[in-house]
Amino acid sequence: MSPESILSYPFPVLPLAGRALAVAPGVHWLRMPLPFALNHINLWLLEDEGGWTIVDSGLGDAPTRALWGEFFATAAGEPPVRRVIVTHHHPDHAGNAGWLTQRFGVQLWISYSEFVSALAYREAVDGFSLAHRLVMFRRNGLPIEHIHKLKDRGNGYRSAVPEFPSAYRRLTDGLVIRIGARDWRVIMGYGHAPEHAALYCDELKVLIAGDMVLPKITTNVSVMSFEPEGNPLKQFLESLGRYGTLPADTLVLPSHGLPFAGLRERIAQLQEHHRLRLGELLEACEAPQSAADVIPTLFRRELDTQQLYFAMGEAMAHLHFLFEERRVSRTEDGDGVLRFVRA
Ligand SMILES: [Zn+2]
């Protein structure tokens, strides 16, 4: 069944560019552009004492900053920002964290792992560099011509996150933050980013889900080069189970797509999606397959360079899940490429 048929979308009309739209008492939706196939990100503004708490900040580029400027100019003068919360370090979420916190003299609230990840990616330190990632991709069968294409990307992280704070306030699992008149509880999730913070308000039954639960697309779950034996799909599926304990009528505010109701149904769909993919992958592994070999099994469409980059991480994540369950074994042939075959 398609997501549309089970989920309901109480706010089908998008907010205007640079304008916020109320989606719950004291909760406003701001939508920013992204120059990718995934063309937008949702940010959230929470009414706080004497200003706003901002949740996620958009890509650190000129179009997004112009829209932030428009928002501040039109939202009753220059409303003070009380704090900036970032769910995780990915550039569409963290891109303006430094710019906004500097502009308003406020603190960044983020988990430790995400704070350190942002710093590491900005500096492209060993293990976090594109070069390191490409070595892993090569070892997992990505042909050399694709490696060359990806190489041309450069340090995209730093250009999308041009500034970043040098200090932060730590978000931890279960932490309750008083924002305006309401309490919001941090629910950590894993598998998409090292320590992704979602926020849940019991009083409103609203979940700011970040990238952990999306209504239409599936969350990217990738093996990272600094954790080459990682099993992020297992972590992700376990995390989904935790959101599934929230009330059935929770309003979910995702980072991409429309706000929706039907959290439990969506979680069930996502679990089923990955179960089916794992089954198909297992069939494909009748003969030894590298991660690059199984990309067409997982993604039945043409992929651009950016999508190929994510697809490699995703293919590895699914293979590692099967490997840890001993449903496939791993071989290394003379060419140095890792291949997986049905056990
Ligand atoms: Zn993300």
Residues whose N, C-alpha, C, O or C-beta is under 5 A from the ligand:
A	BS01	ZN	H90 D211
